[in-house]
């Protein structure tokens, strides 16, 4: 969601964006609010949802729209957990820009600094193409970041264990057949 920095006290939530494996959807919730179908999508647990900073998103959805956010994978929570595992000091994520979507995209996907434009006015209507592009960019890489975090970081030890198990039989020296020995 755009323009929700102050959580439930945000004056004008603007856009709600979704990404699928094939499409990006951007809903203008400033004009059309959140429909019943979109609300059901957000609250049900049968969909795979990847978000960034779920604390603020949930606060806005619950207190401004009456929608309880369902199960999600939060990129920011994964980033903080990974930072702690690496022994890095973790400051308050609310005031630390190191946990921004920009920073996560830079770190995990190696995209350039300043990938996102901070000069977009998401309150302007009709929304210009630049605003639509920026909203799309913020969700376009969420699934890729989740895959990277899960498979390259969280499961790294697990994959190592799987490799050791798979290698355990293959590393044994082949014995000669008893008939060949006679």
Secondary structure, 3 states (H helix, E strand, C coil): CCCCCCHHHCCCCCEEEEECCCCEEEEEHHHHCCCHHHHHHHHCCCCCCEECCHHHHHHHHHHHHCCCCCCCEEHHHHHHHHHHHCCCCCCCCCCCHHHCHHHHHHHHHCCCCCCCCCCCCCCCCCCCHHHHHHHHHHHHCHHHHHHHHHHHHHCHHHHHHHHHHHHHHHCCCCCCCHHHHC
